[in-house]
Amino acid sequence: MRGLQLPLSQTQRIRLQRAFEKLQSLSSKANSDASVTVADTIPVNYEDTFLKGHGTMDLNGELVATVCGVVERVNKLVYVRALRARYKPEVGDIVIGRVVEVAQKRWRLEINFSQDAVLMLSSMNMPDGIQRRRTALDELNMRSIFEENDVVCAEVRNFQHDGSLQLQARNQKYGKLEKGQLLIIDPYLVKKSKQHFHHLEQFGVDLILGRNGFIWIGEHVEARDSMVVDQANSSEQSPVLEESNQAYTPLEMRQTICRIANAVRVLSTLGFNVDADLIMETVELSTSLTIDIHDMLGSEFHVLVAEMEAERRSLTTKRKR
């Protein structure tokens, strides 16, 4: 609760503290050495050999943590993954970035990393959808694909020798994101999973959880490969009508996007892991209580969400028993 910047009343403060205490007790029962602070002892089996990794040190014959974070174990390696640190990319990560520069045969994207990521012209699908060699004309028309401040979804391809990051967007699900809202949260709140692209059918909204802490919430877009043919045909028939349809987002859709975005903001403020299921539960809680969109950012709704999450984890723990 120390990091929360919320104007809480005395009653709300007590309720929130109880919810966090319940969550902490459930977490400690599940995994006693999951999270550590500086100078905490990390339990290890000294009879077996182990390797000291980042965030650990040997002090008086004990392995202690030098940073606040979560203890991770990979075979014999024991290390502490620091919380609230900058994004540390891994090959295959789904990331969302903002274009900051259009350079020769490449775009540079800000992805919450120590360096800007690079998306090469040769590492993405062309608008015509045809797999072919990139020509000088394609290079001249790069700004018609992405320009400065465009939001782009891509995948981490590899690392260069200088430590910079190279992206690729050859799959049809990657590319420019429009008609939506971009949120930035702490990267450690987005866990790696099998699915980072979610279509919330009941709302007609696409939710993309970027591993770098960039979250996209926007109007649902059909598969881009089918769109290529449709756009080519419709542009010949009625280009003016198509342009007006692309520029307009209904008020109800914008309100839905804002409601889902506020649910993400609340979860981020409380420090909960952000996933599609928890976001949907938070949205359903706000609609069931008929809470207005901007009232979701108030203190009372934060307390309600914390209590809801504590109750949900308690029920999950009982079912496992």
N, C-alpha and C positions, 0 to 999 in steps of 0.2 A: 504493500500500500504506500510505501514511502515515495515511489516514483510517480504516483497519480497526482495530476493537477486538476482536481475536480472540487467545485464548491459544495462540499457535503454538509448536510445538517448532522446533528449529533446522532439522531436515529439512523440515518443512512450510513454514517460512518461505522456504527456498531454492526449493522446488518452486513455491510461489505466486509468488515473484519472477520465476522463469523464465517462468511462464505469462503474467504481466502484461507482461513484456518482449517476448514473442512477439506478444501482442495489440497492443502499442504499435507494434512494427515493421510489422505488417500494416496497422494503421490509418494510419501515416505514409506507407506506399507507396500506399494507396488515395487519400488526400487529404492532402497535406502541410500545407495551411493550414486544416484542418478545425477544430482546437482551438487556442486561444491562451491565454496567461497575461498578466498585467499587464506592459506595456512591450514585448510581442512585436510585431514588425513584420508588418503585414498586406500581402501582395503584391497590388498593384493596377496596372493599366495607366494610367500618368500621361498618356499621349497622349489617352486617351478621358476624357471628363468623368465624374465620379462624385460621389455625395452621401455625406457622412459622417453615419452614423447613430449610434444609441445605443451606448455602449461603445467609441467611437473618438475619436481626436484627432490633430491635425497636430503633429508634433514634428520639428523640423529638416528639414522637407521630406518626412518619411515619415509614413505612416498607421500609428499604433500603437494597441494595445488598452489600454483603461483598466480592464477587468474580465476575469476568467477566464470563458471560455465557448467557444461555437462560432460561427465566422464564417458569417453568412448573407448572401446576395446576392439582392436583388429588383430586377431591371432595373438601374438605375444606383445604387441604394441599397446601401451596405455597412454592416452593423452586427454587433455581437457579442451573441448571445443568452446571457445569463448562466446558469450552472448553479446549482443549489440555491437558486433564487429562488422566491418565492411564485407561485402559479398565476396566469397571465395569460390570461383567458378570450377565446375567439373565438366569434362567432355560429356555431351548429351543433355546438358541442362536446357530447359526451356526458359528463355529470358525475353523480356520486353524492354526495348530501349527507345530513346528519342534521338533522331538524327541531328547531329551538331555540325556536320561538315560534309559537303559533296566534293570529293577529291577525284583524282585520276583513276578511273576504273574501280572506285570503291566509295563506300559511305562510312563515315565514322559515327558511332552511336555511343551515347552516354547510358551505361547500364549499372551504375552504382558500384563500379569497380575502380581500382586505383588508376587504371588507364582506360582510354576509350577503346571500345571494341571495333573491329573492322569487318564490314560485310562487302565482299568482293562482288563485282558485277557478274563474274562467272559462277558465283555460288548461289544464285537465285533463279527462280523461274521468270521468264520474260512475260510481259503482258499478253502476247499472242499465244502463249501456252505451248510453243513449239520448241523442242530440244534442238539447239543449233549453236554454232560458234558465234561468239559476240563480235559484232562488227564496229567500225568507227562510228557508224550512224547510231548504234545502240549507246555508245559512250556519250555522244552529243545529246541524246535524249534521256540521260539519266535523271534529270530533274523532273521529267514527266512521270517517273516511277516513284522516287522518293525525293523530297526536298527537305530543307532545314525545318526542324520542329515537328516533322511527321513522327508518329508513333508506330513502331515496327515490332513484330513478333518474329523471333528466330531461334535457332538452336546453336549451342556452343559446338564448334567443329574441332578446333585444336588450339594449341598455344604456339606462338612464335618463339624464336630464340631470344628475342629481347623481352619476353614476358607478356607481350600484348596478346590479345584474344582475337581469334578469327571465328566468325559466325557463318552459318549457311541457312538458306531459306528456300531449298529446292522442293520441299513438300508443299502441297496445295493448301495446307492449313496455316502456313506461315505467310507473312507479308504485312501490308499496311493495315492498320486498325483505324476505323472511322466510326462516327456516330456513337460515341461512348465517353467514358470517363476513366482517366488514369489516376490510380492511387499509389502512393509510395509508403511502404511500411518497413519495419525492421526485417531483413532477410531471414533471420533465424526463425521467424514465425511461420515461414512457408517451408514445409517439409517436402522432401523428394518423394514422389509417388508415381504410380503407373499412369495416372491420368491428371494432366494439368489443364486440359481443355474441357470445359463443362458447358453443356447447352441446357439452360434452365427452361424447359419446355413450357411450364405453366406461365412463365413471364415473357417468353420469346426473347430471352436475353442470353448472350454469350459471356461466360466468365472464364478468364485466363489467369491462372496463378503463376506468375513468373518467379523462378527460384531466386532472382536477384531482389525480390521485395517489391517489384512493380506489378500491380494488379490491374487488369483491364476488365471493365464492365461495359458492355455495349450492346447495341441492337443486334439480333441474330442475323448472321450472314450465311447464306447457303454455300455449299462447296464451291471453291473458286474455279475449279476446272469447268463446271457447267456454266458458271457465270461468264466465262470468256466467250462462249458461243452465243449466249443470250445477249450480251452487251454488243457483240459485233452485229447481230441481226437487228436489235432495237435501235442502234445508233443510226442505221440506214433509214429506218421507218420514221421515228419521232425523237430526234436528239433533244429538242427543247423540253418535251414531257419527261424524258429520262433524267435530264439535269435537275428539273424541279423536284422529282421524286427523290433523288439522291440527297438533295439539300434539306429536305424536310423530315423531321422526326416528331411524331405525334406527342402531345403533351403528356398523355398517360404513360407512354414509354419512357419519357424523360423522368417522370416522377418515380417509376419503378426502378430505373437505373440509380436514381438518387437514394432511394430507400435501401437498396442492396449495398450501395457505397457506404452509407452511414452505418450499416451493420458491420461492414469490414472495419470502419474507423473505431467502432466501439470495441470490437474484439482485439484490435491492435492496442488500444489504450489500456485494456485490462491485461494485456500480455498473453492472451490465449493463442494457441496455434490456429492458423487460418486455413480451413478447408471448406469444401462446398457444402458438406452436411451441416456443419456448425453455422455457416452463413445463412443457410435456409432456415434453420431452427430459430436464429435470431430475427430474421425477417418475419417468420410466422408468429413469433411472440409479439412483435410490434403491431402486426395487423390484427391479431386476436384481441389485443388490448386497445385497439383503435388509437394508437399513438401516432401523432403527426410526424411527418418526415423530419423536420428540424428539431422536434422534441426528443428524437432518438438520441441526440447528442447531449441531452441533459443528464444530471446526476442520477435521477431516479431510475432511468432506463439502464444505466451502467450497473446499478445495484441489482436490478431484476435479472440482467443477463448473467451476472456473477452467481446469483442464487440458482438460476436455471442450470448453469454448467456444473455447479457443485452437486445438485440433485441428480443430474444425468450421469455423472461419473460415479456417484454413490450407487445408483441402480445397476450400472454396468459392472461394478465390483461385486455386488451381491449375486448377479446372474452367473458370474464366473465361478463363484463358490458352489 
